[in-house]
Amino acid sequence: MDVNLSKAVRSNLLSLQSTAASMAKTQNRLATGLRVNSALDNPSNFFTASALNSRASDMANLLDGMSSGIKTIEAADNGLKSITKTVESMQSTLRQARQDKSNKTTSFAIDSTTIGTASVKTLSLSDGAVGSTAVSFDLNTVSSAATPATLTGTGGSDLSTDFDLSALDGETITVSDGTNSASYTFTAAATGQVADLEAALSASGFTATGTSGGLSISRADGANTTVTTSNGAVATAVGLTSGDVSTDGVAAVTGAVKTVDALVTEINSNTSVNSAVRASNDGGKLRIENISTSDLTVTGVGTDGEVDGTTNTASIGGNDVRANLAKQFNDLRDQLDKFADDASFNGINLLRGDKLKLTFNETGTSTIEIQAKDEDGAATSVNNTALGIDAVSESDFDSDVAIDAKLDVLKGSLDSLRSQSSTFGSNLAVVENRQDFTKNMINTLETGAANLTLADTNEEAANLLALQTRQQLSSTALSMASQADQAVLRLF
């Protein structure tokens, strides 16, 4: 059977149910902290807040890439700082070498008696900064130079010479027709020298036949031919035939032994050696200073250590300080590349030319690409090759001019490093600024979403208290309404 409720009871019951539903909704808001928990609560606010939270979440994901990018830039900056310090240490090494003047010297007495005036004796310098080709200096004054002896043939086949090979030992003869020429130097008084001479002349189109007792030189084209000897002393060894023209040579006249001051002036004014050695008068002795990191060879020094023009040699040691500084320079250079190789983060090394790309917004339309570049804007690495810093040899530290050139290179390298460091610093500022902006945007988006969905707990607590009061009143009213129906029982 259906139960029929009175109007008063039904009204109070509905009011009580409504209050219970409102309490349940208020309790849910207090429990979740949200006044919009689903699209049913408020579709507009729910979907708007959901979109704002989604964008905030996407931007929060970008923060991880920015944080990693910042560390990558910081790693590159750490490498640049260490490389800059290394280059500055290399500069210090060069300046120390530039200031060092601890060159080794040796003083030689002049043995005038052995040198004599019978023939010109020489003192030669080689090796060290001079090079492998010796530079010689006469130890005697020369009153007059040698005048070469010449023999000119007026036809192609009538030029005949009679050479005494013992007189020509050590001499050079030159054969020329004005267009073609050939030279040959006799090194020993041997019959075999004639065959060698014939071969040398034949290579230039001259015909040379004969023996050590007589030699005939000609050209098939009939051109005039001239034979010139290197020293007039052998002029008497040239014989003539009819039609030939001869000019007798005059041998050089050897004078007195040069003074120490004369030798000093000659050595210091010679452009081939004045940057490699320095000569001075050391109390009547010839002092030679080796301006090099390698040993200098002095030829013409006797076994007694005096300059006598013989074939004996003496050695002057190189500058050990500069040599050691050259090794130190190369050690620092090697460390420079190691710093560059180790300045990586998460597999990206900006100093090796890697490119770092960071995305700043959720649509990918705002990005930045960070990469080391040269002055022309081309991608580059930061290493010895890119900076133009070459390894040095000890000989590179021989002269102050060479060291100054190295200092200029390092100055340019430092300028490049500082420019690159400034660029990375600017990039870092952009990324950090964008990171702060993204954090603020995330906060704005989440706050906006919260404003649309969050419940006011104070308000909801007051509502709950009011609803609880209403529920108690409704319960009392329902009880009172039911008591009216119970009055019928008293009739029975």
BELPEWO-V37735 format. One line per field, one symbol per residue. ss: DSSP state (h for helix, s for strand, l for the rest). phi: phi as a letter, one per 20 degrees, with the letter a starting at -180 (. if undefined). psi: psi as a letter, one per 30 degrees, with the letter a starting at -180 (. if undefined). A space follows every 10 residues. Layout:
# BELPEWO-V37735
ss=???
phi=???
psi=???
This chain:
# BELPEWO-V37735
ss=llllllhhhh hhhhhhhhhh hhhhhhhhhh hhlsllllll llhhhhhhhh hhhhhhhhhh hhhhhhhhhh hhhhhhhhhh hhhhhhhhhh hhhhhhhhhl lllsssssls lhhhhlllll lsssssslll ssssssssls ssssllslls ssslllllls slllhhhhll lsssssllll ssssslllll lhhhhhhhhh hhllllssss sllsssssll llllsssssl lhhhhhhlll llllssslls llsssssllh hhhhhhhhhl llllllssss ssllssssss lllllssssl slllllslll llsssslllh hhhhhhhhhh hhhhhhhhhh hhllsllslh hhlllssssl llllllssss llslllllsl lllhhhhlll lllhhhhllh hhhhhhhhhh hhhhhhhhhh hhhhhhhhhh hhhhhhhhhh hhhhhhhhhh hhhsllhhhh hhhhhhhhhh hhhhhhhhhh hhhhhhhhhh hl
phi=.feddfgfff ffffffffff ffffffffff femdecebff fagfffffff ffffffffff ffffffffff ffffffffff ffffffffff ffffffffef cefecbdcfe effffmcfbf dcdddbmlff ofefddcfed fdfbefdfec cdeebfceec cceefffegn eddcdbdndd bbcbdedbec fffffffgff fffdnedccp cfeacdcbcf emffccdcef cffdgfeedd cgnedccfec ffdedfffff fffgffffee ffcfedccdb edmndeedde eaedfddddo dffendfcme efcccdfeff ffffffffgf fffffgffff feedblndcf fdnfdddddd cfemedcbdd bfcefenefb ddbfffemee fddfffefdf ffffffffff ffffffffff ffffffffff ffffffffff ffffffffff fecfeeffff ffffffffff ffffffffff ffffffffff fe
psi=kkkklleeee eeeeeeeeee eeeeeeeeee efgkfjflff ejeeeeeeee eeeeeeeeee efeeeeeeee eeeeeeeeee eeeeeeeeee eeeeeeeefk hhkklkkklj ieeeeagelk llkkklabfe lfjkklkkfl ljeklkjkkl jkkflfggjk ljkjfeffkf lkkkkkgfek lklkkkflik effeeeeeee eefggkkkla affkkkklkf fgkkkkkklf kffgeffkll lkflkkjklk lkjkalklle eeeeeeeffj fffffflkll jihfljkkkj ilflkkkjkg klfggkjgga glllkkllje eeeeeeeeee eeeeeeeeee ffhlkhfkjf fgglkkkkkf lffgfjlkkk kklafggkkl ljaeeefgjl llleffgele eeeeeeeeee eeeeeeeeee eeeeeeeeee eeeeeeeeee eeeeeeeeee fffkljeeee eeeeeeeeee eeeeeeeeee effeefffff f.
